[in-house]
Amino acid sequence: MAWIVLAFAGLLEIGWAVGLKYTHGFTRLVPSLLTVGSMALSLALLGLALRDLPLGTAYAIWTGIGTVGTAILGIMLFGDSVTAIRLTCIALIVSGIIGLKAFS
Protein backbone atom coordinates (compact mmCIF):
# COMPACT_ATOMS: atom_id res chain seq x y z
CA MET A 1 0.00 0.00 0.00
CA ALA A 2 2.85 2.42 0.80
CA TRP A 3 4.18 2.02 -2.75
CA ILE A 4 0.80 2.96 -4.21
CA VAL A 5 0.59 6.00 -1.95
CA LEU A 6 4.11 6.98 -3.01
CA ALA A 7 3.18 6.64 -6.69
CA PHE A 8 0.20 8.96 -6.22
CA ALA A 9 2.44 11.41 -4.34
CA GLY A 10 4.82 11.37 -7.32
CA LEU A 11 1.99 11.98 -9.77
CA LEU A 12 0.83 14.94 -7.71
CA GLU A 13 4.38 16.26 -7.77
CA ILE A 14 4.16 16.27 -11.55
CA GLY A 15 0.87 18.14 -11.21
CA TRP A 16 2.28 20.92 -9.08
CA ALA A 17 5.48 21.24 -11.09
CA VAL A 18 3.55 21.64 -14.33
CA GLY A 19 0.95 23.73 -12.54
CA LEU A 20 3.61 26.28 -11.65
CA LYS A 21 3.89 27.12 -15.34
CA TYR A 22 0.16 27.83 -15.54
CA THR A 23 0.08 30.08 -12.46
CA HIS A 24 2.12 32.75 -14.24
CA GLY A 25 3.95 33.61 -11.03
CA PHE A 26 0.88 32.91 -8.90
CA THR A 27 -1.07 35.67 -10.63
CA ARG A 28 -3.85 33.32 -11.80
CA LEU A 29 -6.17 32.26 -8.99
CA VAL A 30 -7.49 28.86 -10.10
CA PRO A 31 -4.17 27.43 -11.35
CA SER A 32 -2.48 28.79 -8.21
CA LEU A 33 -5.01 27.11 -5.91
CA LEU A 34 -4.75 23.81 -7.78
CA THR A 35 -0.96 23.97 -7.71
CA VAL A 36 -0.77 24.70 -3.99
CA GLY A 37 -3.35 21.98 -3.29
CA SER A 38 -1.36 19.50 -5.33
CA MET A 39 1.81 20.46 -3.45
CA ALA A 40 0.17 19.95 -0.08
CA LEU A 41 -1.42 16.63 -1.00
CA SER A 42 1.80 15.37 -2.59
CA LEU A 43 3.76 16.11 0.58
CA ALA A 44 1.06 14.60 2.77
CA LEU A 45 1.07 11.37 0.75
CA LEU A 46 4.85 11.26 0.82
CA GLY A 47 4.66 11.56 4.59
CA LEU A 48 2.22 8.67 4.76
CA ALA A 49 4.41 6.50 2.54
CA LEU A 50 7.41 7.23 4.75
CA ARG A 51 5.71 5.41 7.61
CA ASP A 52 6.58 2.14 5.87
CA LEU A 53 9.31 2.94 3.35
CA PRO A 54 12.96 3.91 3.82
CA LEU A 55 13.47 7.67 3.59
CA GLY A 56 16.19 7.68 0.92
CA THR A 57 14.37 5.24 -1.33
CA ALA A 58 10.98 6.91 -1.02
CA TYR A 59 12.32 10.41 -1.55
CA ALA A 60 14.39 9.40 -4.56
CA ILE A 61 11.43 7.64 -6.16
CA TRP A 62 9.08 10.54 -5.38
CA THR A 63 11.39 13.08 -6.97
CA GLY A 64 12.22 10.69 -9.82
CA ILE A 65 8.57 10.28 -10.74
CA GLY A 66 8.18 14.05 -10.60
CA THR A 67 11.28 14.66 -12.66
CA VAL A 68 10.46 12.17 -15.40
CA GLY A 69 6.80 13.17 -15.60
CA THR A 70 7.60 16.87 -15.64
CA ALA A 71 10.25 16.41 -18.33
CA ILE A 72 7.86 14.42 -20.51
CA LEU A 73 5.03 16.92 -20.06
CA GLY A 74 7.47 19.76 -20.75
CA ILE A 75 8.18 18.14 -24.09
CA MET A 76 4.51 17.44 -24.86
CA LEU A 77 2.93 20.66 -23.59
CA PHE A 78 5.59 23.34 -23.80
CA GLY A 79 7.83 22.29 -26.67
CA ASP A 80 10.89 21.52 -24.55
CA SER A 81 13.70 20.13 -26.64
CA VAL A 82 13.79 16.46 -27.56
CA THR A 83 17.29 15.14 -28.07
CA ALA A 84 18.76 11.68 -27.85
CA ILE A 85 20.83 12.63 -24.81
CA ARG A 86 17.82 14.12 -23.04
CA LEU A 87 15.73 11.00 -23.67
CA THR A 88 18.65 8.82 -22.54
CA CYS A 89 18.90 10.76 -19.29
CA ILE A 90 15.16 10.38 -18.70
CA ALA A 91 15.52 6.64 -19.33
CA LEU A 92 18.37 6.49 -16.81
CA ILE A 93 16.17 8.12 -14.18
CA VAL A 94 13.42 5.59 -14.91
CA SER A 95 15.89 2.73 -14.58
CA GLY A 96 17.06 4.18 -11.26
CA ILE A 97 13.48 4.31 -10.00
CA ILE A 98 12.92 0.70 -11.03
CA GLY A 99 16.19 -0.34 -9.42
CA LEU A 100 15.37 1.39 -6.15
CA LYS A 101 11.97 -0.25 -6.02
CA ALA A 102 13.30 -3.67 -6.98
CA PHE A 103 16.15 -3.73 -4.47
CA SER A 104 14.60 -2.06 -1.43
Biopython code that builds the backbone (N, CA, C, O; Angstrom):
import numpy as np
from Bio.PDB.StructureBuilder import StructureBuilder

atoms = [
    (1, "MET", "N", (0.813, -1.197, 0.000)),
    (1, "MET", "CA", (0.000, 0.000, 0.000)),
    (1, "MET", "C", (0.858, 1.264, 0.000)),
    (1, "MET", "O", (0.513, 2.247, -0.655)),
    (2, "ALA", "N", (1.973, 1.243, 0.729)),
    (2, "ALA", "CA", (2.846, 2.417, 0.796)),
    (2, "ALA", "C", (3.393, 2.775, -0.582)),
    (2, "ALA", "O", (3.570, 3.952, -0.896)),
    (3, "TRP", "N", (3.661, 1.759, -1.405)),
    (3, "TRP", "CA", (4.183, 2.024, -2.748)),
    (3, "TRP", "C", (3.138, 2.713, -3.613)),
    (3, "TRP", "O", (3.470, 3.583, -4.419)),
    (4, "ILE", "N", (1.877, 2.327, -3.447)),
    (4, "ILE", "CA", (0.801, 2.963, -4.213)),
    (4, "ILE", "C", (0.638, 4.415, -3.774)),
    (4, "ILE", "O", (0.482, 5.308, -4.606)),
    (5, "VAL", "N", (0.673, 4.640, -2.482)),
    (5, "VAL", "CA", (0.585, 6.003, -1.951)),
    (5, "VAL", "C", (1.742, 6.845, -2.483)),
    (5, "VAL", "O", (1.553, 7.999, -2.869)),
    (6, "LEU", "N", (2.931, 6.263, -2.502)),
    (6, "LEU", "CA", (4.105, 6.976, -3.012)),
    (6, "LEU", "C", (3.946, 7.307, -4.496)),
    (6, "LEU", "O", (4.318, 8.395, -4.935)),
    (7, "ALA", "N", (3.398, 6.377, -5.261)),
    (7, "ALA", "CA", (3.181, 6.635, -6.692)),
    (7, "ALA", "C", (2.221, 7.804, -6.891)),
    (7, "ALA", "O", (2.458, 8.667, -7.737)),
    (8, "PHE", "N", (1.137, 7.836, -6.113)),
    (8, "PHE", "CA", (0.201, 8.964, -6.219)),
    (8, "PHE", "C", (0.862, 10.271, -5.790)),
    (8, "PHE", "O", (0.610, 11.317, -6.388)),
    (9, "ALA", "N", (1.699, 10.219, -4.766)),
    (9, "ALA", "CA", (2.437, 11.414, -4.344)),
    (9, "ALA", "C", (3.322, 11.916, -5.476)),
    (9, "ALA", "O", (3.411, 13.122, -5.705)),
    (10, "GLY", "N", (3.978, 11.002, -6.185)),
    (10, "GLY", "CA", (4.822, 11.373, -7.322)),
    (10, "GLY", "C", (4.011, 11.976, -8.455)),
    (10, "GLY", "O", (4.444, 12.944, -9.081)),
    (11, "LEU", "N", (2.845, 11.419, -8.723)),
    (11, "LEU", "CA", (1.987, 11.979, -9.772)),
    (11, "LEU", "C", (1.525, 13.385, -9.413)),
    (11, "LEU", "O", (1.454, 14.262, -10.273)),
    (12, "LEU", "N", (1.213, 13.592, -8.145)),
    (12, "LEU", "CA", (0.826, 14.936, -7.715)),
    (12, "LEU", "C", (2.001, 15.902, -7.781)),
    (12, "LEU", "O", (1.809, 17.101, -7.982)),
    (13, "GLU", "N", (3.214, 15.388, -7.614)),
    (13, "GLU", "CA", (4.376, 16.261, -7.769)),
    (13, "GLU", "C", (4.474, 16.749, -9.211)),
    (13, "GLU", "O", (4.796, 17.910, -9.462)),
    (14, "ILE", "N", (4.194, 15.859, -10.147)),
    (14, "ILE", "CA", (4.155, 16.271, -11.554)),
    (14, "ILE", "C", (3.107, 17.365, -11.723)),
    (14, "ILE", "O", (3.338, 18.364, -12.403)),
    (15, "GLY", "N", (1.952, 17.159, -11.094)),
    (15, "GLY", "CA", (0.869, 18.141, -11.208)),
    (15, "GLY", "C", (1.261, 19.516, -10.725)),
    (15, "GLY", "O", (0.971, 20.514, -11.385)),
    (16, "TRP", "N", (1.927, 19.583, -9.566)),
    (16, "TRP", "CA", (2.275, 20.924, -9.082)),
    (16, "TRP", "C", (3.435, 21.523, -9.850)),
    (16, "TRP", "O", (3.497, 22.741, -10.019)),
    (17, "ALA", "N", (4.358, 20.692, -10.320)),
    (17, "ALA", "CA", (5.478, 21.238, -11.091)),
    (17, "ALA", "C", (4.983, 21.838, -12.407)),
    (17, "ALA", "O", (5.386, 22.936, -12.790)),
    (18, "VAL", "N", (4.118, 21.115, -13.085)),
    (18, "VAL", "CA", (3.550, 21.639, -14.330)),
    (18, "VAL", "C", (2.610, 22.794, -14.018)),
    (18, "VAL", "O", (2.555, 23.778, -14.755)),
    (19, "GLY", "N", (1.876, 22.668, -12.927)),
    (19, "GLY", "CA", (0.954, 23.732, -12.539)),
    (19, "GLY", "C", (1.639, 25.066, -12.325)),
    (19, "GLY", "O", (1.055, 26.118, -12.585)),
    (20, "LEU", "N", (2.874, 25.027, -11.852)),
    (20, "LEU", "CA", (3.609, 26.277, -11.652)),
    (20, "LEU", "C", (3.682, 27.102, -12.931)),
    (20, "LEU", "O", (3.620, 28.331, -12.892)),
    (21, "LYS", "N", (3.814, 26.422, -14.056)),
    (21, "LYS", "CA", (3.888, 27.124, -15.343)),
    (21, "LYS", "C", (2.579, 27.877, -15.625)),
    (21, "LYS", "O", (2.585, 28.989, -16.153)),
    (22, "TYR", "N", (1.462, 27.243, -15.261)),
    (22, "TYR", "CA", (0.158, 27.827, -15.542)),
    (22, "TYR", "C", (-0.245, 28.926, -14.565)),
    (22, "TYR", "O", (-1.179, 29.678, -14.844)),
    (23, "THR", "N", (0.437, 29.037, -13.426)),
    (23, "THR", "CA", (0.080, 30.075, -12.458)),
    (23, "THR", "C", (0.554, 31.458, -12.890)),
    (23, "THR", "O", (0.056, 32.475, -12.406)),
    (24, "HIS", "N", (1.521, 31.484, -13.807)),
    (24, "HIS", "CA", (2.124, 32.755, -14.239)),
    (24, "HIS", "C", (2.570, 33.573, -13.034)),
    (24, "HIS", "O", (2.173, 34.723, -12.846)),
    (25, "GLY", "N", (3.419, 32.926, -12.219)),
    (25, "GLY", "CA", (3.948, 33.611, -11.031)),
    (25, "GLY", "C", (2.899, 33.804, -9.954)),
    (25, "GLY", "O", (2.933, 34.785, -9.210)),
    (26, "PHE", "N", (1.972, 32.872, -9.872)),
    (26, "PHE", "CA", (0.876, 32.912, -8.901)),
    (26, "PHE", "C", (-0.014, 34.140, -9.079)),
    (26, "PHE", "O", (-0.540, 34.688, -8.110)),
    (27, "THR", "N", (-0.174, 34.562, -10.334)),
    (27, "THR", "CA", (-1.073, 35.672, -10.631)),
    (27, "THR", "C", (-2.432, 35.196, -11.126)),
    (27, "THR", "O", (-3.349, 36.003, -11.275)),
    (28, "ARG", "N", (-2.574, 33.904, -11.382)),
    (28, "ARG", "CA", (-3.851, 33.325, -11.801)),
    (28, "ARG", "C", (-4.405, 32.499, -10.637)),
    (28, "ARG", "O", (-3.747, 31.582, -10.146)),
    (29, "LEU", "N", (-5.609, 32.834, -10.209)),
    (29, "LEU", "CA", (-6.165, 32.257, -8.992)),
    (29, "LEU", "C", (-6.384, 30.744, -9.074)),
    (29, "LEU", "O", (-5.860, 30.005, -8.240)),
    (30, "VAL", "N", (-7.135, 30.279, -10.049)),
    (30, "VAL", "CA", (-7.486, 28.856, -10.101)),
    (30, "VAL", "C", (-6.247, 27.978, -10.277)),
    (30, "VAL", "O", (-6.075, 27.027, -9.515)),
    (31, "PRO", "N", (-5.378, 28.259, -11.252)),
    (31, "PRO", "CA", (-4.175, 27.425, -11.346)),
    (31, "PRO", "C", (-3.311, 27.492, -10.082)),
    (31, "PRO", "O", (-2.690, 26.499, -9.704)),
    (32, "SER", "N", (-3.271, 28.639, -9.438)),
    (32, "SER", "CA", (-2.485, 28.786, -8.210)),
    (32, "SER", "C", (-3.059, 27.923, -7.091)),
    (32, "SER", "O", (-2.310, 27.267, -6.366)),
    (33, "LEU", "N", (-4.374, 27.920, -6.947)),
    (33, "LEU", "CA", (-5.014, 27.110, -5.910)),
    (33, "LEU", "C", (-4.811, 25.617, -6.175)),
    (33, "LEU", "O", (-4.526, 24.848, -5.257)),
    (34, "LEU", "N", (-4.961, 25.219, -7.435)),
    (34, "LEU", "CA", (-4.753, 23.812, -7.784)),
    (34, "LEU", "C", (-3.303, 23.390, -7.561)),
    (34, "LEU", "O", (-3.035, 22.279, -7.101)),
    (35, "THR", "N", (-2.384, 24.269, -7.885)),
    (35, "THR", "CA", (-0.963, 23.967, -7.709)),
    (35, "THR", "C", (-0.616, 23.824, -6.229)),
    (35, "THR", "O", (0.045, 22.863, -5.837)),
    (36, "VAL", "N", (-1.052, 24.757, -5.425)),
    (36, "VAL", "CA", (-0.773, 24.695, -3.985)),
    (36, "VAL", "C", (-1.448, 23.474, -3.361)),
    (36, "VAL", "O", (-0.865, 22.814, -2.501)),
    (37, "GLY", "N", (-2.665, 23.176, -3.786)),
    (37, "GLY", "CA", (-3.350, 21.983, -3.292)),
    (37, "GLY", "C", (-2.620, 20.708, -3.666)),
    (37, "GLY", "O", (-2.512, 19.784, -2.860)),
    (38, "SER", "N", (-2.121, 20.660, -4.883)),
    (38, "SER", "CA", (-1.360, 19.496, -5.330)),
    (38, "SER", "C", (-0.059, 19.359, -4.546)),
    (38, "SER", "O", (0.349, 18.250, -4.203)),
    (39, "MET", "N", (0.589, 20.483, -4.263)),
    (39, "MET", "CA", (1.811, 20.462, -3.446)),
    (39, "MET", "C", (1.531, 19.873, -2.069)),
    (39, "MET", "O", (2.244, 18.984, -1.602)),
    (40, "ALA", "N", (0.490, 20.379, -1.432)),
    (40, "ALA", "CA", (0.168, 19.946, -0.077)),
    (40, "ALA", "C", (-0.200, 18.464, -0.042)),
    (40, "ALA", "O", (0.258, 17.728, 0.833)),
    (41, "LEU", "N", (-1.017, 18.032, -0.983)),
    (41, "LEU", "CA", (-1.423, 16.626, -1.000)),
    (41, "LEU", "C", (-0.249, 15.714, -1.341)),
    (41, "LEU", "O", (-0.135, 14.619, -0.791)),
    (42, "SER", "N", (0.613, 16.154, -2.234)),
    (42, "SER", "CA", (1.796, 15.371, -2.588)),
    (42, "SER", "C", (2.688, 15.157, -1.370)),
    (42, "SER", "O", (3.144, 14.043, -1.112)),
    (43, "LEU", "N", (2.933, 16.226, -0.630)),
    (43, "LEU", "CA", (3.758, 16.114, 0.576)),
    (43, "LEU", "C", (3.088, 15.259, 1.648)),
    (43, "LEU", "O", (3.752, 14.486, 2.338)),
    (44, "ALA", "N", (1.775, 15.400, 1.782)),
    (44, "ALA", "CA", (1.060, 14.595, 2.774)),
    (44, "ALA", "C", (1.148, 13.111, 2.435)),
    (44, "ALA", "O", (1.371, 12.282, 3.318)),
    (45, "LEU", "N", (0.975, 12.775, 1.163)),
    (45, "LEU", "CA", (1.066, 11.374, 0.755)),
    (45, "LEU", "C", (2.487, 10.844, 0.898)),
    (45, "LEU", "O", (2.685, 9.692, 1.285)),
    (46, "LEU", "N", (3.469, 11.673, 0.592)),
    (46, "LEU", "CA", (4.855, 11.257, 0.822)),
    (46, "LEU", "C", (5.065, 10.946, 2.297)),
    (46, "LEU", "O", (5.690, 9.943, 2.641)),
    (47, "GLY", "N", (4.550, 11.792, 3.156)),
    (47, "GLY", "CA", (4.660, 11.560, 4.590)),
    (47, "GLY", "C", (4.022, 10.250, 5.017)),
    (47, "GLY", "O", (4.570, 9.532, 5.853)),
    (48, "LEU", "N", (2.874, 9.938, 4.451)),
    (48, "LEU", "CA", (2.217, 8.668, 4.761)),
    (48, "LEU", "C", (3.052, 7.486, 4.279)),
    (48, "LEU", "O", (3.202, 6.493, 4.991)),
    (49, "ALA", "N", (3.589, 7.596, 3.080)),
    (49, "ALA", "CA", (4.405, 6.505, 2.538)),
    (49, "ALA", "C", (5.657, 6.284, 3.372)),
    (49, "ALA", "O", (6.140, 5.157, 3.484)),
    (50, "LEU", "N", (6.180, 7.342, 3.953)),
    (50, "LEU", "CA", (7.407, 7.233, 4.747)),
    (50, "LEU", "C", (7.197, 6.472, 6.053)),
    (50, "LEU", "O", (8.168, 6.102, 6.713)),
    (51, "ARG", "N", (5.960, 6.239, 6.427)),
    (51, "ARG", "CA", (5.706, 5.412, 7.609)),
    (51, "ARG", "C", (6.249, 3.996, 7.415)),
    (51, "ARG", "O", (6.691, 3.350, 8.365)),
    (52, "ASP", "N", (6.207, 3.525, 6.159)),
    (52, "ASP", "CA", (6.577, 2.141, 5.874)),
    (52, "ASP", "C", (7.777, 1.978, 4.943)),
    (52, "ASP", "O", (8.293, 0.869, 4.800)),
    (53, "LEU", "N", (8.222, 3.039, 4.319)),
    (53, "LEU", "CA", (9.308, 2.943, 3.347)),
    (53, "LEU", "C", (10.550, 3.668, 3.856)),
    (53, "LEU", "O", (10.440, 4.628, 4.619)),
    (54, "PRO", "N", (11.731, 3.214, 3.438)),
    (54, "PRO", "CA", (12.962, 3.912, 3.816)),
    (54, "PRO", "C", (12.982, 5.328, 3.224)),
    (54, "PRO", "O", (12.569, 5.538, 2.083)),
    (55, "LEU", "N", (13.456, 6.268, 3.993)),
    (55, "LEU", "CA", (13.472, 7.672, 3.586)),
    (55, "LEU", "C", (14.173, 7.893, 2.252)),
    (55, "LEU", "O", (13.599, 8.482, 1.336)),
    (56, "GLY", "N", (15.414, 7.423, 2.142)),
    (56, "GLY", "CA", (16.191, 7.678, 0.924)),
    (56, "GLY", "C", (15.543, 7.096, -0.317)),
    (56, "GLY", "O", (15.514, 7.733, -1.370)),
    (57, "THR", "N", (15.025, 5.886, -0.190)),
    (57, "THR", "CA", (14.371, 5.236, -1.326)),
    (57, "THR", "C", (13.100, 5.970, -1.716)),
    (57, "THR", "O", (12.890, 6.277, -2.889)),
    (58, "ALA", "N", (12.255, 6.250, -0.735)),
    (58, "ALA", "CA", (10.976, 6.906, -1.021)),
    (58, "ALA", "C", (11.176, 8.295, -1.616)),
    (58, "ALA", "O", (10.505, 8.669, -2.577)),
    (59, "TYR", "N", (12.101, 9.055, -1.041)),
    (59, "TYR", "CA", (12.320, 10.409, -1.546)),
    (59, "TYR", "C", (12.883, 10.383, -2.962)),
    (59, "TYR", "O", (12.469, 11.173, -3.812)),
    (60, "ALA", "N", (13.814, 9.489, -3.215)),
    (60, "ALA", "CA", (14.389, 9.400, -4.564)),
    (60, "ALA", "C", (13.344, 8.988, -5.590)),
    (60, "ALA", "O", (13.328, 9.514, -6.703)),
    (61, "ILE", "N", (12.482, 8.065, -5.231)),
    (61, "ILE", "CA", (11.432, 7.640, -6.158)),
    (61, "ILE", "C", (10.408, 8.749, -6.358)),
    (61, "ILE", "O", (9.959, 8.983, -7.480)),
    (62, "TRP", "N", (10.038, 9.430, -5.288)),
    (62, "TRP", "CA", (9.085, 10.540, -5.380)),
    (62, "TRP", "C", (9.599, 11.630, -6.323)),
    (62, "TRP", "O", (8.889, 12.076, -7.224)),
    (63, "THR", "N", (10.835, 12.043, -6.101)),
    (63, "THR", "CA", (11.393, 13.084, -6.969)),
    (63, "THR", "C", (11.653, 12.558, -8.380)),
    (63, "THR", "O", (11.546, 13.305, -9.353)),
    (64, "GLY", "N", (11.994, 11.276, -8.493)),
    (64, "GLY", "CA", (12.218, 10.690, -9.815)),
    (64, "GLY", "C", (10.952, 10.670, -10.644)),
    (64, "GLY", "O", (10.968, 11.017, -11.825)),
    (65, "ILE", "N", (9.842, 10.259, -10.021)),
    (65, "ILE", "CA", (8.568, 10.276, -10.735)),
    (65, "ILE", "C", (8.247, 11.707, -11.168)),
    (65, "ILE", "O", (7.833, 11.941, -12.303)),
    (66, "GLY", "N", (8.439, 12.647, -10.269)),
    (66, "GLY", "CA", (8.179, 14.045, -10.598)),
    (66, "GLY", "C", (9.075, 14.568, -11.709)),
    (66, "GLY", "O", (8.625, 15.294, -12.595)),
    (67, "THR", "N", (10.331, 14.195, -11.652)),
    (67, "THR", "CA", (11.285, 14.662, -12.663)),
    (67, "THR", "C", (10.955, 14.108, -14.043)),
    (67, "THR", "O", (10.897, 14.850, -15.024)),
    (68, "VAL", "N", (10.742, 12.806, -14.108)),
    (68, "VAL", "CA", (10.457, 12.175, -15.402)),
    (68, "VAL", "C", (9.132, 12.689, -15.966)),
    (68, "VAL", "O", (9.048, 13.058, -17.138)),
    (69, "GLY", "N", (8.104, 12.708, -15.126)),
    (69, "GLY", "CA", (6.802, 13.174, -15.601)),
    (69, "GLY", "C", (6.821, 14.623, -16.048)),
    (69, "GLY", "O", (6.226, 14.978, -17.066)),
    (70, "THR", "N", (7.505, 15.453, -15.284)),
    (70, "THR", "CA", (7.597, 16.866, -15.643)),
    (70, "THR", "C", (8.391, 17.055, -16.928)),
    (70, "THR", "O", (8.022, 17.880, -17.764)),
    (71, "ALA", "N", (9.458, 16.313, -17.096)),
    (71, "ALA", "CA", (10.250, 16.413, -18.327)),
    (71, "ALA", "C", (9.431, 15.985, -19.543)),
    (71, "ALA", "O", (9.482, 16.627, -20.592)),
    (72, "ILE", "N", (8.679, 14.899, -19.396)),
    (72, "ILE", "CA", (7.856, 14.424, -20.514)),
    (72, "ILE", "C", (6.743, 15.419, -20.836)),
    (72, "ILE", "O", (6.494, 15.717, -22.004)),
    (73, "LEU", "N", (6.079, 15.927, -19.809)),
    (73, "LEU", "CA", (5.031, 16.919, -20.064)),
    (73, "LEU", "C", (5.604, 18.233, -20.592)),
    (73, "LEU", "O", (4.945, 18.928, -21.364)),
    (74, "GLY", "N", (6.813, 18.573, -20.186)),
    (74, "GLY", "CA", (7.466, 19.757, -20.746)),
    (74, "GLY", "C", (7.665, 19.608, -22.250)),
    (74, "GLY", "O", (7.494, 20.559, -23.012)),
    (75, "ILE", "N", (8.024, 18.415, -22.654)),
    (75, "ILE", "CA", (8.181, 18.135, -24.092)),
    (75, "ILE", "C", (6.826, 18.208, -24.791)),
    (75, "ILE", "O", (6.689, 18.847, -25.834)),
    (76, "MET", "N", (5.829, 17.547, -24.206)),
    (76, "MET", "CA", (4.515, 17.442, -24.857)),
    (76, "MET", "C", (3.720, 18.748, -24.845)),
    (76, "MET", "O", (3.066, 19.091, -25.830)),
    (77, "LEU", "N", (3.778, 19.474, -23.728)),
    (77, "LEU", "CA", (2.934, 20.658, -23.588)),
    (77, "LEU", "C", (3.618, 21.974, -23.932)),
    (77, "LEU", "O", (2.972, 22.907, -24.409)),
    (78, "PHE", "N", (4.913, 22.049, -23.693)),
    (78, "PHE", "CA", (5.592, 23.336, -23.802)),
    (78, "PHE", "C", (6.697, 23.373, -24.842)),
    (78, "PHE", "O", (7.410, 24.370, -24.958)),
    (79, "GLY", "N", (6.843, 22.299, -25.595)),
    (79, "GLY", "CA", (7.832, 22.294, -26.669)),
    (79, "GLY", "C", (9.270, 22.245, -26.201)),
    (79, "GLY", "O", (10.168, 22.701, -26.908)),
    (80, "ASP", "N", (9.506, 21.690, -24.998)),
    (80, "ASP", "CA", (10.887, 21.519, -24.547)),
    (80, "ASP", "C", (11.636, 20.650, -25.557)),
    (80, "ASP", "O", (11.033, 19.831, -26.250)),
    (81, "SER", "N", (12.919, 20.828, -25.631)),
    (81, "SER", "CA", (13.702, 20.131, -26.645)),
    (81, "SER", "C", (13.683, 18.616, -26.437)),
    (81, "SER", "O", (13.637, 18.114, -25.314)),
    (82, "VAL", "N", (13.722, 17.914, -27.570)),
    (82, "VAL", "CA", (13.786, 16.456, -27.559)),
    (82, "VAL", "C", (15.074, 16.069, -28.273)),
    (82, "VAL", "O", (15.190, 16.193, -29.492)),
    (83, "THR", "N", (16.030, 15.602, -27.495)),
    (83, "THR", "CA", (17.286, 15.137, -28.070)),
    (83, "THR", "C", (17.554, 13.733, -27.560)),
    (83, "THR", "O", (16.981, 13.299, -26.561)),
    (84, "ALA", "N", (18.420, 13.041, -28.248)),
    (84, "ALA", "CA", (18.757, 11.680, -27.845)),
    (84, "ALA", "C", (19.348, 11.666, -26.437)),
    (84, "ALA", "O", (19.017, 10.792, -25.635)),
    (85, "ILE", "N", (20.204, 12.607, -26.137)),
    (85, "ILE", "CA", (20.829, 12.627, -24.814)),
    (85, "ILE", "C", (19.794, 12.920, -23.727)),
    (85, "ILE", "O", (19.847, 12.338, -22.643)),
    (86, "ARG", "N", (18.870, 13.806, -24.013)),
    (86, "ARG", "CA", (17.816, 14.119, -23.036)),
    (86, "ARG", "C", (16.941, 12.889, -22.767)),
    (86, "ARG", "O", (16.642, 12.574, -21.615)),
    (87, "LEU", "N", (16.534, 12.198, -23.835)),
    (87, "LEU", "CA", (15.727, 10.996, -23.673)),
    (87, "LEU", "C", (16.509, 9.891, -22.962)),
    (87, "LEU", "O", (15.938, 9.132, -22.179)),
    (88, "THR", "N", (17.801, 9.802, -23.230)),
    (88, "THR", "CA", (18.649, 8.821, -22.544)),
    (88, "THR", "C", (18.709, 9.127, -21.049)),
    (88, "THR", "O", (18.628, 8.215, -20.226)),
    (89, "CYS", "N", (18.847, 10.378, -20.702)),
    (89, "CYS", "CA", (18.895, 10.761, -19.290)),
    (89, "CYS", "C", (17.578, 10.462, -18.597)),
    (89, "CYS", "O", (17.572, 10.001, -17.455)),
    (90, "ILE", "N", (16.463, 10.715, -19.269)),
    (90, "ILE", "CA", (15.156, 10.376, -18.698)),
    (90, "ILE", "C", (15.068, 8.865, -18.481)),
    (90, "ILE", "O", (14.584, 8.410, -17.444)),
    (91, "ALA", "N", (15.536, 8.094, -19.459)),
    (91, "ALA", "CA", (15.521, 6.636, -19.331)),
    (91, "ALA", "C", (16.398, 6.174, -18.168)),
    (91, "ALA", "O", (16.057, 5.211, -17.482)),
    (92, "LEU", "N", (17.502, 6.842, -17.946)),
    (92, "LEU", "CA", (18.365, 6.489, -16.813)),
    (92, "LEU", "C", (17.667, 6.753, -15.481)),
    (92, "LEU", "O", (17.810, 5.978, -14.535)),
    (93, "ILE", "N", (16.923, 7.834, -15.410)),
    (93, "ILE", "CA", (16.171, 8.125, -14.184)),
    (93, "ILE", "C", (15.124, 7.038, -13.959)),
    (93, "ILE", "O", (14.957, 6.555, -12.839)),
    (94, "VAL", "N", (14.421, 6.655, -15.021)),
    (94, "VAL", "CA", (13.418, 5.593, -14.908)),
    (94, "VAL", "C", (14.071, 4.297, -14.445)),
    (94, "VAL", "O", (13.530, 3.603, -13.585)),
    (95, "SER", "N", (15.222, 3.969, -15.005)),
    (95, "SER", "CA", (15.894, 2.733, -14.584)),
    (95, "SER", "C", (16.335, 2.826, -13.121)),
    (95, "SER", "O", (16.324, 1.819, -12.413)),
    (96, "GLY", "N", (16.713, 3.993, -12.669)),
    (96, "GLY", "CA", (17.056, 4.180, -11.262)),
    (96, "GLY", "C", (15.855, 3.985, -10.357)),
    (96, "GLY", "O", (15.971, 3.377, -9.293)),
    (97, "ILE", "N", (14.702, 4.494, -10.768)),
    (97, "ILE", "CA", (13.478, 4.310, -9.996)),
    (97, "ILE", "C", (13.136, 2.825, -9.899)),
    (97, "ILE", "O", (12.816, 2.319, -8.824)),
    (98, "ILE", "N", (13.207, 2.143, -11.021)),
    (98, "ILE", "CA", (12.921, 0.705, -11.034)),
    (98, "ILE", "C", (13.917, -0.048, -10.146)),
    (98, "ILE", "O", (13.533, -0.941, -9.391)),
    (99, "GLY", "N", (15.178, 0.314, -10.241)),
    (99, "GLY", "CA", (16.194, -0.342, -9.419)),
    (99, "GLY", "C", (15.975, -0.115, -7.942)),
    (99, "GLY", "O", (16.122, -1.043, -7.146)),
    (100, "LEU", "N", (15.629, 1.098, -7.558)),
    (100, "LEU", "CA", (15.374, 1.392, -6.145)),
    (100, "LEU", "C", (14.182, 0.605, -5.617)),
    (100, "LEU", "O", (14.205, 0.095, -4.497)),
    (101, "LYS", "N", (13.151, 0.516, -6.432)),
    (101, "LYS", "CA", (11.970, -0.252, -6.024)),
    (101, "LYS", "C", (12.303, -1.737, -5.934)),
    (101, "LYS", "O", (11.911, -2.409, -4.980)),
    (102, "ALA", "N", (13.015, -2.239, -6.912)),
    (102, "ALA", "CA", (13.305, -3.666, -6.984)),
    (102, "ALA", "C", (14.224, -4.147, -5.863)),
    (102, "ALA", "O", (14.106, -5.284, -5.405)),
    (103, "PHE", "N", (15.129, -3.292, -5.425)),
    (103, "PHE", "CA", (16.147, -3.727, -4.465)),
    (103, "PHE", "C", (15.977, -3.109, -3.083)),
    (103, "PHE", "O", (16.925, -3.080, -2.298)),
    (104, "SER", "N", (14.779, -2.614, -2.775)),
    (104, "SER", "CA", (14.604, -2.057, -1.432)),
    (104, "SER", "C", (13.807, -3.010, -0.561)),
    (104, "SER", "O", (13.555, -2.715, 0.607)),
]
sb = StructureBuilder()
sb.init_structure("model")
sb.init_model(0)
sb.init_chain("A")
sb.init_seg("    ")
for serial, (resi, resn, name, xyz) in enumerate(atoms, 1):
    if name == "N":
        sb.init_residue(resn, " ", resi, " ")
    sb.init_atom(name, np.array(xyz, "f"), 0.0, 1.0, " ", f" {name:<3s}", serial, name[0])
structure = sb.get_structure()
